[in-house]
C-alpha cells in the first residue's frame, strides 16, 4: 500500500510524512523530490530548460512509478509518499501505473485556510540561503491559485481531506494515520486489468481519419498511449473482441469486421505473462464518426489522431514497433507474423 500525501506547496507534507512513518506499522518514507534531483542530473540542460517544473517531464513520472514499485517490492509494508500533484492527468498516470502493479494508493490531502497556508509559506527558511528561500516562497505562493482550482475540482473529490488549519504536525500525522488505518482513506478507484494467470490474447484496432492519421487513446491505468482494444474473452473471436472494445472505449460501432494486419508474440516479462497481440485495420472514419467519439472517464483520459512520427513520442517502444509493422502490412495489403516486435517468416 502507498499513502500519498498531497497538498499545497508548503502545506507540511514532508514533516507530516516523517511523523506518519512512526505511526503506521512497517512503513517507509519515499520522497519523489529525490527522484526529481536525480532527473536534473541525468537530463541535458537544454531539455530541463524546456519545462518550469520537473513534474512536466515524462521521465520523472515514469521514474516515480518505477521507484515506488521497486522500493515497495524491496521493503514491503506501506510507503509514505509526500508529493504535491495538482494536474489530474499526472495523478492518473502515476496512480494508474501503481495500480497496474497491484499497489493500492490511499490519497490524502492536507488542506488549510488560505491565510494559514500563506503564513506557513512565509515562514519557510529551509535552505539556509536567503535568495534561494525567497525563490522557494515565491514558487509556493504562485502555485496556490492552481491548488485551489484543483481542490474545487478533481482533487477535492478524489482525496480524503484532513483540515490542518488548527493542527500541529503530530496531530496531522495522527489524523492521517487514523484515516488510513480506519479505512476512511479508501484505495483509489483506478481501473486496472485483472492480473493475468497465464498468457493472454489481446486485439487492437487501428482507426484512420481522412488525413490517414490513426487513433490513439490515453489510458488512466497505465503510462503511455495505446490503440483501442483489449483482452479477448474466452470463446470470443479476436476480431469481434476488437470491435467490442472499440464500442466500449470510444462509443463507436464498427459496421464491418476489421482486417487482420499482424500477429505479434509478446515475450513474458514478469509480472506480465506475455502472449499474442493482434492488430486489425478498422478502416477510415468519416468526420461525422469522429464527432461521435466518447470516452469512459474512469478508463481513458483522452484520444487523438496522430502520424507515425508523432506516435514515437506517445507509445512505449514495444507498441511503437508493433505499430510500424502494422502500417507496413497495411501498405502492402498483407499480414505479418512478429515475434517480440520482429517479423519472422514471409510476408
C-alpha positions as CSV (number, residue, x, y, z in Angstrom):
1,X,0.0,0.0,0.0
2,X,1.1,3.6,-0.7
3,X,-0.2,6.6,1.4
4,X,0.2,9.5,-1.0
5,X,0.1,12.8,1.0
6,X,-0.9,15.7,-1.3
7,X,-1.4,19.3,-0.6
8,X,-0.2,22.8,-1.5
9,X,3.5,23.5,-1.7
10,X,4.4,24.4,1.9
11,X,1.5,22.6,3.5
12,X,3.7,20.5,5.7
13,X,3.6,17.2,3.7
14,X,7.2,16.2,4.3
15,X,7.1,16.8,8.1
16,X,3.8,15.0,8.4
17,X,5.2,12.1,6.4
18,X,8.1,11.7,8.7
19,X,5.8,11.6,11.7
20,X,3.5,9.2,9.9
21,X,6.2,6.6,9.4
22,X,6.3,6.2,13.2
23,X,2.5,5.7,13.4
24,X,1.8,3.2,10.7
25,X,3.5,-0.2,11.2
26,X,6.0,-1.4,8.7
27,X,6.1,1.9,6.8
28,X,8.9,3.5,4.8
29,X,9.3,7.1,3.5
30,X,9.8,7.7,-0.2
31,X,10.1,11.3,-1.3
32,X,9.8,11.8,-5.1
33,X,11.8,15.1,-4.6
34,X,14.9,12.8,-4.6
35,X,13.8,11.4,-7.9
36,X,13.5,15.0,-9.2
37,X,17.0,15.7,-8.1
38,X,18.4,12.8,-10.0
39,X,16.4,13.7,-13.1
40,X,18.1,17.1,-13.0
41,X,21.5,15.3,-13.0
42,X,20.5,12.9,-15.8
43,X,19.0,15.2,-18.4
44,X,20.8,17.7,-20.6
45,X,20.4,21.4,-19.6
46,X,18.6,22.2,-22.8
47,X,15.9,19.6,-22.0
48,X,15.5,20.9,-18.5
49,X,15.1,24.4,-19.8
50,X,12.0,23.4,-21.8
51,X,9.9,23.0,-18.6
52,X,9.2,25.0,-15.5
53,X,8.5,22.0,-13.3
54,X,10.2,18.6,-13.4
55,X,6.7,17.0,-13.0
56,X,6.2,18.1,-16.6
57,X,9.0,15.7,-17.7
58,X,7.6,12.2,-18.6
59,X,10.8,10.6,-17.3
60,X,10.1,11.9,-13.8
61,X,6.6,10.5,-13.7
62,X,7.8,7.1,-15.0
63,X,10.7,7.0,-12.5
64,X,8.3,7.8,-9.6
65,X,6.2,4.8,-10.5
66,X,9.1,2.5,-11.1
67,X,11.0,3.7,-8.0
68,X,8.0,3.4,-5.7
69,X,7.1,-0.1,-7.1
70,X,10.7,-1.3,-6.8
71,X,11.0,0.1,-3.2
72,X,7.7,-1.4,-2.3
73,X,8.8,-4.8,-3.6
74,X,12.1,-4.5,-1.7
75,X,10.8,-3.5,1.7
76,X,7.1,-4.4,1.6
77,X,4.6,-2.8,4.0
78,X,3.5,0.7,3.5
79,X,5.2,3.5,1.5
80,X,4.5,7.1,2.7
81,X,4.9,9.5,-0.2
82,X,4.7,13.2,0.3
83,X,4.3,15.0,-3.1
84,X,2.0,17.7,-4.5
85,X,0.1,16.7,-7.6
86,X,-2.2,19.4,-9.0
87,X,-2.7,18.1,-12.5
88,X,-5.2,15.3,-12.8
89,X,-3.5,13.7,-15.8
90,X,-0.3,13.3,-13.8
91,X,-2.2,11.8,-10.9
92,X,-3.9,9.4,-13.3
93,X,-0.6,8.4,-14.9
94,X,1.2,7.8,-11.6
95,X,-1.6,6.3,-9.6
96,X,-2.7,4.2,-12.6
97,X,0.9,2.9,-13.1
98,X,1.0,1.9,-9.5
99,X,-2.5,0.3,-9.7
100,X,-1.3,-1.7,-12.7
101,X,1.4,-3.1,-10.5
102,X,-1.2,-4.1,-8.0
103,X,-0.3,-1.5,-5.4
104,X,-3.1,0.2,-3.6
105,X,-2.9,4.0,-3.2
106,X,-4.6,5.9,-0.4
107,X,-4.8,9.5,-1.4
108,X,-4.8,12.0,1.5
109,X,-5.0,15.8,1.1
110,X,-3.6,18.2,3.7
111,X,-5.6,21.4,3.5
112,X,-5.7,24.6,5.4
113,X,-7.2,28.1,5.2
114,X,-5.6,30.4,2.7
115,X,-4.3,32.8,5.2
116,X,-2.7,30.0,7.2
117,X,-1.1,28.5,4.1
118,X,0.4,31.8,3.1
119,X,1.7,32.3,6.7
120,X,3.3,28.9,6.7
121,X,4.9,29.6,3.3
122,X,6.3,32.9,4.5
123,X,7.9,31.0,7.4
124,X,9.9,28.6,5.2
125,X,13.6,29.0,5.6
126,X,14.9,25.5,4.9
127,X,17.8,26.1,2.5
128,X,19.9,28.5,4.6
129,X,20.3,30.8,1.6
130,X,18.1,33.9,1.7
131,X,17.9,34.2,-2.0
132,X,17.0,30.5,-2.5
133,X,14.5,30.6,0.3
134,X,12.9,33.7,-1.3
135,X,12.6,31.9,-4.6
136,X,11.0,28.9,-3.0
137,X,8.5,31.1,-1.2
138,X,7.6,32.8,-4.5
139,X,7.2,29.4,-6.1
140,X,4.8,28.2,-3.4
141,X,2.7,31.4,-3.5
142,X,2.4,31.2,-7.3
143,X,1.0,27.7,-7.0
144,X,-1.8,28.5,-4.6
145,X,-4.3,29.5,-7.2
146,X,-3.9,26.3,-9.3
147,X,-4.0,24.4,-6.0
148,X,-7.4,26.0,-5.0
149,X,-8.7,25.3,-8.5
150,X,-7.7,21.6,-8.2
151,X,-9.3,21.3,-4.7
152,X,-12.5,22.8,-6.0
153,X,-12.5,20.2,-8.9
154,X,-11.0,16.8,-9.1
155,X,-8.6,16.9,-6.1
156,X,-11.3,17.6,-3.5
157,X,-13.4,14.8,-4.8
158,X,-10.5,12.3,-5.2
159,X,-8.6,12.5,-1.9
160,X,-9.6,12.1,1.8
161,X,-9.1,15.6,3.2
162,X,-7.6,16.5,6.5
163,X,-8.0,20.1,7.6
164,X,-4.8,21.1,9.2
165,X,-5.7,24.7,10.0
166,X,-5.7,24.1,13.7
167,X,-3.5,21.0,13.9
168,X,0.2,20.6,14.8
169,X,2.3,18.3,12.7
170,X,2.0,15.5,15.2
171,X,-1.8,15.9,15.3
172,X,-2.0,16.0,11.5
173,X,0.0,12.8,11.3
174,X,-2.2,11.1,13.8
175,X,-5.3,12.2,11.8
176,X,-3.8,10.7,8.6
177,X,-2.9,7.5,10.4
178,X,-6.4,7.2,11.8
179,X,-7.9,7.8,8.4
180,X,-5.7,5.2,6.7
181,X,-5.9,2.5,9.4
182,X,-9.6,3.1,9.9
183,X,-10.5,2.8,6.3
184,X,-11.6,6.4,5.8
185,X,-8.9,6.9,3.2
186,X,-10.0,4.1,0.8
187,X,-8.0,2.8,-2.1
188,X,-8.3,4.9,-5.2
189,X,-10.7,3.6,-7.8
190,X,-8.3,3.4,-10.7
191,X,-9.5,1.0,-13.4
192,X,-7.0,-1.8,-14.0
193,X,-6.9,-5.0,-15.9
194,X,-7.3,-8.1,-13.8
195,X,-4.0,-9.8,-13.0
196,X,-3.3,-12.5,-15.7
197,X,-2.7,-16.1,-14.6
198,X,-1.4,-17.3,-18.0
199,X,-0.5,-15.9,-21.4
200,X,-3.2,-13.6,-22.8
201,X,-4.6,-12.8,-26.2
202,X,-5.3,-9.2,-27.0
203,X,-6.8,-7.4,-30.0
204,X,-6.1,-3.8,-31.0
205,X,-7.8,-1.8,-33.8
206,X,-6.2,0.9,-35.9
207,X,-8.8,3.5,-37.0
208,X,-7.8,6.2,-39.5
209,X,-9.1,9.7,-40.2
210,X,-9.5,11.4,-43.6
211,X,-5.8,12.5,-43.4
212,X,-4.7,8.9,-42.9
213,X,-3.7,9.6,-39.3
214,X,-4.6,6.8,-36.8
215,X,-6.4,7.0,-33.4
216,X,-4.6,6.5,-30.1
217,X,-6.2,6.6,-26.6
218,X,-4.6,7.6,-23.3
219,X,-5.5,5.1,-20.5
220,X,-5.7,6.3,-16.9
221,X,-4.5,3.0,-15.5
222,X,-1.0,2.8,-17.1
223,X,1.6,5.1,-18.6
224,X,1.8,5.6,-22.4
225,X,-0.8,5.8,-25.1
226,X,-2.5,2.7,-26.6
227,X,-4.5,1.5,-29.6
228,X,-8.3,1.0,-28.9
229,X,-8.7,-2.6,-28.0
230,X,-8.2,-5.1,-25.1
231,X,-8.0,-8.7,-23.9
232,X,-10.0,-11.3,-25.9
233,X,-12.5,-13.0,-23.6
234,X,-12.6,-16.9,-23.5
235,X,-14.5,-18.2,-26.5
236,X,-14.6,-14.8,-28.2
237,X,-13.3,-14.3,-31.8
238,X,-10.4,-11.9,-31.7
239,X,-11.7,-9.5,-34.4
240,X,-15.1,-9.4,-32.7
241,X,-13.3,-8.6,-29.4
242,X,-11.6,-5.7,-31.1
243,X,-15.0,-4.4,-32.3
244,X,-16.4,-4.8,-28.8
245,X,-13.5,-2.9,-27.2
246,X,-13.9,-0.1,-29.7
247,X,-17.6,0.2,-28.9
248,X,-16.9,0.1,-25.1
249,X,-13.9,2.5,-25.1
250,X,-14.9,5.2,-27.6
251,X,-18.6,4.6,-28.3
252,X,-18.1,3.6,-31.9
253,X,-19.9,0.6,-33.5
254,X,-17.9,-0.7,-36.4
255,X,-20.1,-1.8,-39.3
256,X,-17.7,-4.5,-40.7
257,X,-15.3,-7.0,-39.2
258,X,-11.8,-5.4,-39.3
259,X,-9.0,-7.0,-41.4
260,X,-6.0,-8.6,-39.6
261,X,-2.7,-6.7,-40.1
262,X,-0.3,-8.6,-37.8
263,X,0.2,-11.1,-35.1
264,X,2.9,-10.4,-32.6
265,X,4.1,-12.7,-29.8
266,X,4.9,-10.7,-26.7
267,X,7.7,-12.1,-24.6
268,X,6.7,-12.9,-21.0
269,X,8.3,-10.3,-18.7
270,X,7.4,-10.9,-15.0
271,X,5.0,-9.9,-13.6
272,X,3.4,-10.0,-17.1
273,X,2.7,-13.3,-18.8
274,X,3.0,-12.1,-22.4
275,X,1.0,-13.8,-25.2
276,X,-0.3,-13.0,-28.6
277,X,-1.1,-9.4,-29.7
278,X,-3.2,-8.9,-32.8
279,X,-3.7,-5.6,-34.7
280,X,-6.6,-5.1,-37.0
281,X,-7.4,-2.4,-39.7
282,X,-10.6,-0.8,-38.6
283,X,-10.8,1.4,-41.7
284,X,-11.2,5.1,-42.2
285,X,-13.6,7.1,-40.1
286,X,-15.7,9.9,-41.6
287,X,-15.8,13.3,-39.9
288,X,-19.3,12.5,-38.6
289,X,-17.9,9.4,-36.9
290,X,-15.1,11.3,-35.3
291,X,-17.6,13.7,-33.8
292,X,-19.4,10.8,-32.1
293,X,-16.3,9.6,-30.2
294,X,-16.9,9.3,-26.4
295,X,-14.6,8.3,-23.6
296,X,-15.3,6.4,-20.3
297,X,-13.8,8.8,-17.8
298,X,-12.6,6.1,-15.4
299,X,-10.6,4.2,-18.1
300,X,-9.5,6.7,-20.8
301,X,-8.3,10.2,-20.4
302,X,-8.0,11.4,-24.0
303,X,-7.9,10.4,-27.6
304,X,-6.2,11.9,-30.6
305,X,-5.3,11.2,-34.3
306,X,-1.6,11.1,-34.8
307,X,1.0,10.4,-37.5
308,X,3.6,7.6,-37.3
309,X,6.2,10.2,-36.4
310,X,4.1,11.7,-33.6
311,X,3.3,8.2,-32.2
312,X,7.0,7.7,-31.5
313,X,6.7,10.1,-28.6
314,X,3.5,8.7,-27.2
315,X,3.7,4.9,-27.5
316,X,6.0,2.7,-25.4
317,X,8.7,1.1,-27.6
318,X,7.2,-2.3,-27.9
319,X,3.8,-0.9,-29.1
320,X,5.5,1.5,-31.4
321,X,7.4,-1.3,-33.1
322,X,4.1,-3.2,-33.5
323,X,2.5,-0.1,-35.0
324,X,5.3,0.5,-37.5
325,X,5.0,-3.1,-38.9
326,X,1.2,-2.9,-38.9
327,X,1.3,0.2,-41.1
328,X,3.8,-1.5,-43.4
329,X,1.4,-4.5,-43.6
330,X,-1.5,-2.2,-44.4
331,X,0.5,-0.5,-47.2
332,X,1.4,-3.9,-48.7
333,X,-2.0,-5.5,-48.3
334,X,-0.5,-8.4,-46.3
335,X,-0.5,-9.9,-42.9
336,X,2.8,-10.0,-40.9
337,X,3.9,-12.5,-38.2
338,X,6.1,-11.0,-35.5
339,X,8.0,-12.4,-32.5
340,X,8.7,-9.8,-29.9
341,X,8.2,-7.0,-32.5
342,X,10.4,-8.6,-35.2
343,X,8.9,-10.0,-38.4
344,X,9.6,-13.7,-39.0
345,X,8.7,-16.0,-41.9
346,X,7.4,-14.5,-45.1
347,X,5.1,-11.6,-45.6
